[in-house]
Amino acid sequence: MGGQIGFALAQYAAARFASLIIGGADPYRANSAEYESWLRTLQQGGMAAFVQVWEQQMPVSPALRARLLANDVEAMIAYRVKRQEHPGFTEVLPTMTMPCLLYVGEADNRYAGVKACEAYMPNVTFVSLPDLNHVEGFSRRDLVLPHITRFLATVAS
């Protein structure tokens, strides 16, 4: 959900940001099949079922598990429903003139969408993370932080 917030910030408050870092997200309309699957999971099994899907993709620490389980399932359902209705933020890409870092795992189903952004953004650095899925793409600090650190070193303060 953070990536969508990043694209919204670029659309509605770009002047407030010297740079943006967005991981595992694209600005395009939500994939209906994927969101319907998540919606069914949340509606039928609640946060426990949501967490179980995460645990199938990667080890989940007890602390992360507790944080995920503490989420409001009705809020998660509402987000999924509204996200499917939103047309996306495609039109913002050419206006994102601030330095931007986009990163995504190559095994993430969002990979093609994130990669496609590169052609429309005037000041983007694109990083591909081999063999990582969506969850791993933002949880593998050991692989992601070096790219973020390099990017931030190039951004004027």
N, CA and C of each residue as an Amber inpcrd file, in Angstrom:
protein
   471
   0.8160000  -1.1960000   0.0000000   0.0000000   0.0000000   0.0000000
   0.8580000   1.2570000   0.0000000   2.0670000   1.1740000   0.4920000
   2.9360000   2.3380000   0.5610000   3.2930000   2.8950000  -0.7980000
   3.4560000   2.0280000  -1.7840000   3.8000000   2.4980000  -3.1220000
   2.7010000   3.3530000  -3.7210000   1.4610000   2.9630000  -3.5070000
   0.3430000   3.7650000  -3.9860000   0.3330000   5.1290000  -3.3020000
   0.6670000   5.1520000  -2.0380000   0.7580000   6.4230000  -1.3150000
   1.8620000   7.2780000  -1.9380000   2.9930000   6.6660000  -2.2880000
   4.0910000   7.3980000  -2.9230000   3.6700000   8.0490000  -4.2340000
   2.9520000   7.3070000  -5.0710000   2.4980000   7.8760000  -6.3420000
   1.4510000   8.9700000  -6.1030000   0.5970000   8.7970000  -5.1090000
  -0.3880000   9.8290000  -4.7690000   0.3140000  11.0940000  -4.2770000
   1.3560000  10.9270000  -3.4670000   2.1200000  12.0930000  -3.0030000
   2.7380000  12.8400000  -4.1790000   3.2510000  12.0810000  -5.1330000
   3.8380000  12.7100000  -6.3240000   2.7790000  13.4690000  -7.1150000
   1.5590000  12.9750000  -7.1240000   0.4930000  13.6410000  -7.8630000
  -0.0420000  14.8650000  -7.1230000  -0.2100000  14.7450000  -5.8270000
  -0.9050000  15.8050000  -5.0930000  -0.0080000  16.7230000  -4.2640000
   1.2380000  16.3400000  -4.0380000   2.1080000  17.1640000  -3.1900000
   3.5700000  17.0600000  -3.6000000   3.8290000  17.0160000  -4.8840000
   5.1860000  16.7960000  -5.3970000   6.1900000  17.8140000  -4.8660000
   5.7790000  19.0430000  -4.6950000   6.7010000  20.0970000  -4.2520000
   7.2630000  19.8330000  -2.8510000   6.6460000  18.9720000  -2.1140000
   7.0950000  18.6870000  -0.7460000   8.2200000  17.6510000  -0.6840000
   8.5830000  17.0710000  -1.8230000   9.5430000  15.9720000  -1.8170000
  10.7320000  16.2550000  -2.7240000  11.9220000  16.1010000  -2.1580000
  13.1470000  16.2520000  -2.9350000  13.4280000  14.9910000  -3.7390000
  12.9350000  13.8550000  -3.2550000  13.1160000  12.5730000  -3.9370000
  12.0710000  11.5980000  -3.3910000  11.8990000  10.4960000  -4.1050000
  10.9690000   9.4520000  -3.6660000  11.6090000   8.0860000  -3.8690000
  11.3010000   7.1790000  -2.9630000  11.7020000   5.7800000  -3.0770000
  10.4240000   4.9570000  -2.9840000  10.1770000   4.1510000  -4.0090000
   8.9690000   3.3340000  -4.0540000   9.3810000   1.9040000  -4.3900000
   8.9810000   0.9860000  -3.5510000   9.3460000  -0.4130000  -3.7540000
   8.1480000  -1.2970000  -4.0450000   8.2720000  -2.1230000  -5.0660000
   7.2810000  -3.1430000  -5.3740000   5.9090000  -2.6180000  -5.7340000
   5.8420000  -1.4250000  -6.3140000   4.5370000  -0.8540000  -6.6520000
   4.6140000  -0.1070000  -7.9650000   3.5090000  -0.1160000  -8.6750000
   3.3770000   0.6710000  -9.8900000   2.1350000   1.5400000  -9.7480000
   1.9550000   2.5130000 -10.6400000   0.8280000   3.4360000 -10.5090000
  -0.4260000   2.9780000 -11.2540000  -0.4020000   1.7990000 -11.8160000
  -1.4770000   1.3670000 -12.6980000  -2.6790000   0.8390000 -11.9230000
  -3.7860000   0.7400000 -12.6020000  -5.0180000   0.2140000 -12.0010000
  -4.7440000  -1.1700000 -11.4090000  -5.3790000  -1.4420000 -10.2860000
  -5.1570000  -2.7120000  -9.5830000  -5.5330000  -3.9110000 -10.4450000
  -4.7730000  -4.9870000 -10.2910000  -5.0670000  -6.2570000 -10.9510000
  -6.2880000  -6.8570000 -10.2500000  -7.4170000  -6.8880000 -10.9420000
  -8.6710000  -7.3280000 -10.3210000  -8.6000000  -8.7490000  -9.7840000
  -8.0040000  -9.6620000 -10.5280000  -7.9390000 -11.0560000 -10.0680000
  -7.1480000 -11.1680000  -8.7750000  -6.0230000 -10.4630000  -8.7100000
  -5.1980000 -10.5020000  -7.4970000  -5.9540000  -9.9060000  -6.3080000
  -6.5860000  -8.7670000  -6.5190000  -7.2940000  -8.1140000  -5.4270000
  -8.5190000  -8.9040000  -4.9950000  -9.2110000  -9.5290000  -5.9430000
 -10.3510000 -10.3720000  -5.5810000  -9.9010000 -11.5700000  -4.7540000
  -8.7430000 -12.1350000  -5.0880000  -8.2030000 -13.2430000  -4.3130000
  -7.8980000 -12.8120000  -2.8820000  -7.2170000 -11.6510000  -2.7330000
  -6.9250000 -11.1390000  -1.3920000  -8.2130000 -10.8160000  -0.6410000
  -9.1790000 -10.2640000  -1.3420000 -10.4520000  -9.9110000  -0.7270000
 -11.1460000 -11.1660000  -0.1830000 -11.1900000 -12.2270000  -0.9870000
 -11.7870000 -13.4880000  -0.5300000 -11.0410000 -14.0400000   0.6780000
  -9.7040000 -13.9830000   0.6240000  -8.8990000 -14.4680000   1.7470000
  -9.2580000 -13.7260000   3.0240000  -9.3240000 -12.4060000   2.9440000
  -9.6420000 -11.5900000   4.1190000 -11.0710000 -11.8140000   4.5980000
 -12.0190000 -11.8930000   3.6660000 -13.4190000 -12.0690000   4.0420000
 -13.6810000 -13.4440000   4.6520000 -13.0320000 -14.4720000   4.1330000
 -13.2930000 -15.8330000   4.5930000 -12.4450000 -16.2420000   5.7940000
 -11.2130000 -15.7280000   5.8610000 -10.3240000 -16.1950000   6.9200000
  -9.7590000 -15.1110000   7.8150000 -10.0690000 -13.8540000   7.5090000
  -9.5840000 -12.7530000   8.3340000  -8.0790000 -12.5770000   8.2300000
  -7.5550000 -11.8870000   9.2080000  -6.1220000 -11.5890000   9.2060000
  -5.2860000 -12.8600000   9.3520000  -5.8080000 -13.8790000  10.0180000
  -5.0590000 -15.1360000  10.1710000  -4.7780000 -15.7560000   8.8030000
  -5.7660000 -15.7310000   7.9120000  -5.5730000 -16.2760000   6.5650000
  -4.6030000 -15.4110000   5.7660000  -4.6980000 -14.0890000   5.9350000
  -3.7780000 -13.1630000   5.2810000  -2.3400000 -13.4700000   5.6990000
  -2.1280000 -13.6360000   6.9770000  -0.7940000 -13.9370000   7.5020000
  -0.3010000 -15.2900000   6.9910000  -1.1880000 -16.2400000   6.9070000
  -0.8110000 -17.5670000   6.4160000  -0.2660000 -17.4950000   4.9890000
  -0.8640000 -16.6620000   4.1480000  -0.3710000 -16.4860000   2.7820000
   1.0420000 -15.9090000   2.8210000   1.2740000 -14.9060000   3.6780000
   2.6190000 -14.3420000   3.8190000   3.6060000 -15.4130000   4.2500000
   3.2040000 -16.2380000   5.1990000   4.1070000 -17.2670000   5.7250000
   4.4610000 -18.3080000   4.6800000   3.6430000 -18.4540000   3.6640000
   3.9590000 -19.3630000   2.5670000   5.0280000 -18.7720000   1.6540000
   5.1820000 -17.4460000   1.6770000   6.1380000 -16.7780000   0.8050000
   7.4910000 -16.5540000   1.4510000   7.5220000 -16.4800000   2.7880000
   8.7770000 -16.1870000   3.4880000   8.6050000 -16.4480000   4.9720000
   9.7070000 -16.6190000   5.6810000   9.6030000 -16.7430000   7.1320000
   9.0800000 -15.4220000   7.7220000   8.1570000 -15.5270000   8.6460000
   7.5830000 -14.3540000   9.2970000   7.9540000 -14.4160000  10.7760000
   8.6270000 -13.3860000  11.2440000   9.0340000 -13.3570000  12.6480000
   7.8030000 -13.2610000  13.5400000   7.9300000 -13.7010000  14.7860000
   6.8010000 -13.5670000  15.7170000   6.3300000 -12.1100000  15.8590000
   7.2690000 -11.1680000  15.8510000   6.8950000  -9.7530000  15.9900000
   6.0880000  -9.2790000  14.7840000   6.5360000  -9.6250000  13.5620000
   5.8060000  -9.2360000  12.3630000   4.4500000  -9.9210000  12.3360000
   4.4180000 -11.1890000  12.7030000   3.1530000 -11.9270000  12.7320000
   2.1510000 -11.2220000  13.6430000   2.6070000 -10.8080000  14.8090000
   1.7260000 -10.1280000  15.7660000   1.2220000  -8.7980000  15.1910000
   2.1240000  -8.0490000  14.5280000   1.7130000  -6.7710000  13.9320000
   0.6900000  -6.9770000  12.8230000   0.9090000  -7.9900000  11.9930000
  -0.0350000  -8.2610000  10.9160000  -1.3940000  -8.6890000  11.4610000
  -1.3780000  -9.5590000  12.4520000  -2.6290000 -10.0320000  13.0400000
  -3.4050000  -8.9130000  13.7320000  -2.6960000  -7.8750000  14.1710000
  -3.3520000  -6.7640000  14.8680000  -4.0550000  -5.8020000  13.9070000
  -3.8480000  -5.9610000  12.6000000  -4.5100000  -5.0860000  11.6330000
  -6.0240000  -5.2720000  11.6870000  -6.7190000  -4.2190000  11.3590000
  -8.1810000  -4.2130000  11.3070000  -8.6150000  -4.8630000   9.9840000
  -9.2090000  -6.0370000  10.0730000  -9.5810000  -6.7660000   8.8640000
 -10.5960000  -5.9900000   8.0340000 -11.5080000  -5.2760000   8.6750000
 -12.5000000  -4.4930000   7.9210000 -11.8170000  -3.3560000   7.1500000
 -10.7960000  -2.7520000   7.7280000 -10.0450000  -1.7050000   7.0280000
  -9.2950000  -2.2990000   5.8340000  -8.7200000  -3.4720000   6.0130000
  -8.0060000  -4.1330000   4.9160000  -8.9760000  -4.4750000   3.7740000
 -10.1610000  -4.9470000   4.1280000 -11.1740000  -5.2650000   3.1220000
 -11.5960000  -3.9940000   2.3880000 -11.8400000  -2.9270000   3.1350000
 -12.2500000  -1.6550000   2.5220000 -11.1700000  -1.1490000   1.5690000
  -9.8980000  -1.2740000   1.9660000  -8.8040000  -0.8500000   1.0900000
  -8.8350000  -1.6460000  -0.2110000  -8.9670000  -2.9630000  -0.1100000
  -8.9570000  -3.8080000  -1.3080000 -10.1020000  -3.4480000  -2.2430000
 -11.2870000  -3.1980000  -1.6880000 -12.4450000  -2.8420000  -2.5100000
 -12.2040000  -1.5020000  -3.2050000 -11.7930000  -0.4870000  -2.4600000
 -11.5690000   0.8390000  -3.0330000 -10.4090000   0.8380000  -4.0300000
  -9.3860000   0.0720000  -3.7600000  -8.2230000   0.0210000  -4.6560000
  -8.6210000  -0.4950000  -6.0240000  -9.5420000  -1.4510000  -6.0860000
 -10.0050000  -1.9760000  -7.3730000 -10.7790000  -0.9290000  -8.1650000
 -11.4080000   0.0010000  -7.4600000 -12.1980000   1.0340000  -8.1270000
 -11.3430000   2.1900000  -8.6290000 -10.1590000   2.3670000  -8.0590000
  -9.3120000   3.5200000  -8.3880000  -8.6570000   3.3310000  -9.7580000
  -8.6550000   4.3970000 -10.5950000  -8.0760000   4.2610000 -11.9310000
  -6.5490000   4.2100000 -11.9510000  -5.9060000   4.5050000 -10.8430000
  -4.4550000   4.4930000 -10.7940000  -3.8810000   5.8950000 -10.9310000
  -2.5640000   5.9770000 -10.9870000  -1.8590000   7.2510000 -11.0460000
  -0.9490000   7.3350000 -12.2710000  -1.3270000   6.6870000 -13.3550000
  -0.4960000   6.6260000 -14.5540000  -0.0610000   8.0060000 -15.0430000
  -0.9770000   8.9590000 -15.0110000  -0.6850000  10.2920000 -15.5640000
   0.3940000  11.0400000 -14.7940000   0.7240000  10.6170000 -13.5870000
   1.7170000  11.3350000 -12.7900000   3.1590000  11.0200000 -13.2200000
   3.3900000   9.9060000 -13.8600000   4.7620000   9.4740000 -14.1560000
   5.6270000  10.5330000 -14.8420000   5.1830000  11.1490000 -15.9460000
   6.0560000  12.1330000 -16.6080000   6.2790000  13.3990000 -15.7760000
   5.4290000  13.6380000 -14.7910000   5.5630000  14.8380000 -13.9660000
   6.4760000  14.6150000 -12.7580000   6.9010000  13.3980000 -12.5530000
   7.7560000  13.0680000 -11.4020000   9.2050000  13.4240000 -11.7460000
   9.5260000  14.7110000 -11.6430000  10.8550000  15.1840000 -12.0180000
  11.8790000  15.0560000 -10.8990000  11.4160000  14.8270000  -9.6610000
  12.3620000  14.6250000  -8.5700000  13.0680000  13.2810000  -8.7600000
  14.2830000  13.1140000  -8.2390000  14.9370000  11.8120000  -8.3390000
  14.0660000  10.7380000  -7.6700000  13.8800000   9.6430000  -8.3630000
  13.0500000   8.5540000  -7.8480000  13.8050000   7.2310000  -7.9550000
  13.6920000   6.4440000  -6.9280000  14.2090000   5.0790000  -6.9460000
  13.0140000   4.1470000  -6.9410000  12.9370000   3.2890000  -7.9450000
  11.9300000   2.2300000  -7.9920000  12.6670000   0.9060000  -7.8820000
  12.2310000   0.0580000  -6.9590000  12.8320000  -1.2680000  -6.8660000
  11.7350000  -2.3150000  -6.7790000  12.0400000  -3.4950000  -7.3020000
  11.0500000  -4.5650000  -7.3350000  11.7560000  -5.9000000  -7.5110000
  11.2070000  -6.9290000  -6.9000000  11.7210000  -8.2810000  -7.0720000
  11.3320000  -8.8460000  -8.4290000  12.2330000  -9.5830000  -9.0290000
  11.9540000 -10.1630000 -10.3490000  10.8560000 -11.2220000 -10.3020000
  10.6050000 -11.8190000  -9.1320000   9.5460000 -12.8140000  -8.9910000
   8.2450000 -12.1850000  -8.4710000   8.2130000 -10.8650000  -8.3650000
   7.0240000 -10.1300000  -7.9320000   6.0920000 -10.0090000  -9.1270000
   4.7980000 -10.2730000  -8.9400000   3.8720000 -10.1630000 -10.0710000
   3.6960000  -8.7080000 -10.5200000   4.2400000  -7.7660000  -9.7770000
   4.2040000  -6.3590000 -10.1690000   5.4450000  -5.9500000 -10.9760000
   6.3540000  -6.8610000 -11.1920000   7.6240000  -6.5400000 -11.8370000
   7.4300000  -5.8000000 -13.1680000   6.6280000  -6.3350000 -14.0570000
   6.4660000  -5.7320000 -15.3860000   5.9240000  -4.3090000 -15.2790000
   4.9760000  -4.0850000 -14.3890000   4.4150000  -2.7530000 -14.2120000
   5.4250000  -1.7590000 -13.6800000   6.2120000  -2.1820000 -12.7000000
   7.2340000  -1.2940000 -12.1340000   8.2870000  -0.9890000 -13.1930000
   8.7260000  -1.9980000 -13.9020000   9.7260000  -1.8280000 -14.9550000
   9.2150000  -0.8700000 -16.0400000   7.9370000  -0.9670000 -16.3820000
   7.3610000  -0.1120000 -17.4170000   7.4060000   1.3660000 -17.0300000
   7.3550000   1.6690000 -15.7520000   7.4080000   3.0650000 -15.2870000
   8.6930000   3.7530000 -15.7220000   9.7570000   2.9920000 -15.8170000
  11.0710000   3.5340000 -16.1560000  11.0380000   4.3500000 -17.4510000
  10.2380000   3.9250000 -18.4100000  10.1840000   4.6020000 -19.7050000
   9.4780000   5.9580000 -19.6470000   8.6950000   6.2070000 -18.6170000
   7.8940000   7.4270000 -18.5430000   8.3540000   8.4240000 -17.4850000
   9.2780000   8.0180000 -16.6450000   9.7370000   8.8800000 -15.5590000
  11.0560000   9.5370000 -15.9450000  11.1360000  10.8600000 -15.8920000
  12.3290000  11.5540000 -16.3740000  13.5810000  11.4160000 -15.5070000
  13.4410000  11.0700000 -14.2390000  14.5960000  11.0610000 -13.3440000
  14.5500000   9.8430000 -12.4280000  14.5000000   8.6610000 -13.0290000
  14.2910000   7.4380000 -12.2570000  15.5330000   6.5540000 -12.2560000
  15.7330000   5.8950000 -11.1420000  16.7110000   4.8130000 -11.0280000
  15.8950000   3.5570000 -10.7740000  16.0460000   2.5560000 -11.6250000
  15.2980000   1.3090000 -11.4920000  16.2340000   0.2150000 -10.9960000
  15.7960000  -0.5130000  -9.9760000  16.5880000  -1.6200000  -9.4420000
  15.7420000  -2.8860000  -9.4620000  16.2910000  -3.9050000 -10.0700000
  15.6730000  -5.2190000 -10.1480000  16.3420000  -6.1330000  -9.1240000
  15.5300000  -6.8230000  -8.3370000  16.0590000  -7.7110000  -7.2890000
  15.8410000  -9.1640000  -7.7030000  16.8910000  -9.8350000  -8.1840000
  16.7460000 -11.2020000  -8.6900000  16.1380000 -12.1570000  -7.6660000
  15.2150000 -12.9720000  -8.1470000  14.6110000 -14.0790000  -7.4050000
  13.7070000 -13.6770000  -6.2430000  13.4690000 -12.3910000  -6.0150000
  12.6310000 -11.9920000  -4.8840000  11.1830000 -11.8000000  -5.3050000
  10.2550000 -12.2710000  -4.4470000   8.8380000 -12.0280000  -4.6880000
   8.4410000 -10.7020000  -4.0400000   7.1470000 -10.4080000  -4.0010000
   6.6960000  -9.1130000  -3.4920000   7.0620000  -8.9150000  -2.0140000
   6.7540000  -9.8820000  -1.2070000   7.0210000  -9.7700000   0.2320000
   8.5250000  -9.6820000   0.4900000   9.2960000 -10.5110000  -0.1790000
  10.7530000 -10.4820000   0.0000000  11.3540000  -9.1650000  -0.4780000
  10.7530000  -8.5670000  -1.5030000  11.2700000  -7.3220000  -2.0500000
  11.2890000  -6.1760000  -1.0590000  10.4080000  -6.2040000  -0.0820000
  10.4710000  -5.1360000   0.9150000  10.8900000  -5.6260000   2.2860000
  11.0970000  -6.9160000   2.4390000  11.5240000  -7.4120000   3.7540000
  13.0020000  -7.8130000   3.7930000  13.6260000  -7.9650000   2.6570000
  15.0380000  -8.3510000   2.6140000  15.9190000  -7.1090000   2.6760000
  16.0190000  -6.5410000   3.8780000  16.8250000  -5.3290000   4.0910000
  18.2480000  -5.5040000   3.6010000  18.7940000  -6.6940000   3.7730000
  20.1810000  -6.9280000   3.3830000  20.4010000  -6.7100000   1.8840000
  19.3750000  -6.9240000   1.0760000  19.4980000  -6.7540000  -0.3700000
  19.0020000  -5.3900000  -0.8510000  18.0500000  -4.8070000  -0.1340000
  17.4310000  -3.5570000  -0.5700000  18.1930000  -2.3260000  -0.0740000
  18.6120000  -2.3220000   1.1740000  19.2350000  -1.1280000   1.7530000
  20.4980000  -0.6540000   1.0260000  21.3530000  -1.5160000   0.5200000
  22.5020000  -0.9890000  -0.2330000  22.0880000  -0.1340000  -1.4370000
  21.0260000  -0.5180000  -2.1180000  20.5360000   0.2700000  -3.2560000
  19.9720000   1.6070000  -2.7790000  19.2440000   1.5780000  -1.6860000
  18.6730000   2.8080000  -1.1320000  19.7880000   3.7470000  -0.6800000
  20.7860000   3.1990000  -0.0080000  21.9020000   4.0120000   0.4720000
  22.6440000   4.6800000  -0.6910000  22.9020000   3.9260000  -1.7570000
  23.5670000   4.4950000  -2.9510000  22.7190000   5.5960000  -3.5710000
  21.4130000   5.3350000  -3.6800000  20.5140000   6.3360000  -4.2640000
  20.5190000   7.6130000  -3.4230000  20.3600000   7.4700000  -2.1290000
  20.3160000   8.6550000  -1.2680000  21.6210000   9.4510000  -1.3100000
  22.7300000   8.7680000  -1.5270000  24.0260000   9.4520000  -1.6190000
  24.0910000  10.3520000  -2.8620000  23.2730000  10.0560000  -3.8640000
  23.2920000  10.8540000  -5.1080000  22.3080000  12.0100000  -5.0790000
  21.4140000  12.0130000  -4.1090000  20.3690000  13.0330000  -4.0330000
  20.8820000  14.2420000  -3.2670000  20.7650000  15.4090000  -3.8590000
  21.1980000  16.6410000  -3.1990000  20.3340000  16.9020000  -1.9770000
  20.9380000  17.3420000  -0.9000000  20.1650000  17.6070000   0.3050000
  19.4050000  18.9110000   0.2010000
